């Protein structure tokens, strides 16, 4: 019998990788994650990705999509735009109809392929904002296939995400961390797609299989955190927290003390894949949806980190 462990508290989509996310009440799925999530990417003159790791000020870029873009089955028309705003910058509108120009040699981590180029106006906007040659590209969902770079989920695909199609975090885990910090931080530091509430702190670490609105998600790996959580998403200022505190109770050495290979990483959040997605169902997950835990492991010794 499925256990109702929690409910979806909030949902976030990040249309442009490393820019601000959008809080939505529902989020339709595609074969490679939430619709619109990490569909766009800012690249340098050689096609290499820009992220907050090297350009923290990307945290200041706000993006918006039409509300109806998050309704299952919605299709853009000629008056549908991705709207981008940044401090001291004019508003930039990117048509949601797919562009025809192609940029080759776009690369994200180990992957390289072609993408759609969003044109000169977008290139000038981002070049001016970052102070260096930049372009905005869009993932070609019809022609490109980027597999998850993990032995546990190679049959699944992503767009411009780092590792997995979905990232889940519980409010309890964030609260437990904030109780240890002198200055609490917002959930936006961790860039989750799904935030759940009503479960014990870090219980999501052990979830192996969950169901939300008849969609089945399998736990892939615990999410190890890079530099981005140390970047204030309102100011782009870089600090040492929360990584410093996470190291005291969420490092690989503490979670898996018997593991011989410790990398000095810290973990918060669970990366997921959806195992029963079908395009014809038009399924979405919604704020308030129950989260049914179908399978769980008993200890961190069984977790993938």
Residue, then its C-alpha position, 0 to 999 in steps of 0.5 A: x500500500x502506498x504511503x502518503x508521506x508528503x505533498x508538493x509544496x512548490x514547483x520551480x522551472x528554470x527556463x534559462x540555465x543559471x538564471x532565476x527560476x519561475x514558481x508555478x502552480x503546475x508543471x507539465x512533463x516532457x520526455x526529458x524533464x519539466x517543460x521549459x526547464x533548462x531549455x535555453x543556455x547562455x554560451x561564450x564565443x566557443x559555444x561553452x556554457x556560462x553558469x553562476x559558477x563563473x558568472x554569479x551575476x546570472x542570478x540577477x537575470x529574471x525570466x518569465x513565460x506566459x502563465x498558459x505555457x504551463x498548461x498541458x498541451x499548450x502550444x506557443x504562437x507568434x505572440x508568445x515570448x520568453x521575457x528576460x530582464x536584468x538590472x540596468x538592461x532593457x527588456x528582451x523578448x525571445x519568441x517561443x516559436x522555434x528559431x531556424x538558425x542553428x549553432x553548432x558545437x554547443x557544449x555542456x559538461x561532457x556533451x556537445x551538439x547543435x542547438x538553435x541560436x536565438x539571434x543577434x539581439x539576444x547575443x548583444x543583450x547577454x554580451x552587454x550584461x556579462x561584458x564578454x561575447x555571449x549568445x543565447x541558444x535553445x536546446x533542439x528537442x526534436x533532433x538532439x538527445x543528451x543522455x543522463x551521464x550516470x550509470x544508474x539512468x543512462x536510458x533517460x535524457x535531459x536538456x541543458x540540466x547538469x545531471x538529471x531531469x528532476x531535483x527534489x528537496x523537502x521543506x523539512x531538510x531546508x528548515x533543518x539546515x536553516x536551524x544551523x545557520x546564523x542567517x537562514x537562506x532561501x530554497x532558491x539557493x538549491x534550485x529544486x524543481x519539486x519541493x515537498x512538505x510534510x515529511x521528516x528532514x532528509x527523509x527524501x534521501x532514502x526514497x527509491x520510488x515515489x508517485x505523484x499524480x500517477x507519475x512514477x519517479x525513481x531516485x537516481x542519486x543524492x545531489x552533491x552541491x557545487x558553488x551555486x548554493x553559496x551565491x546569494x540569489x538576490x544580490x549575486x554575492x558569494x559567501x562560504x555558507x551553506x557549504x561550510x555548515x553542510x560539511x559538518x553534517x552532510x558530507x560524504x564522509x559523514x553520510x557514508x563513513x565506511x565508503x573508501x572513496x570520499x570526495x569532500x562533497x556535500x549533499x542535499x536533495x534527491x535527483x530523479x527520473x520519471x519512469x512511466x512518462x508517455x507523451x499522449x497522457x499530457x500529465x502534469x504535477x501540481x502544487x498540493x499533489x500527494x507524494x506517495x512513497x512506494x519504495x525506500x532504502x533503509x540507510x545511506x549505505x544503500x543510497x547512490x552518492 
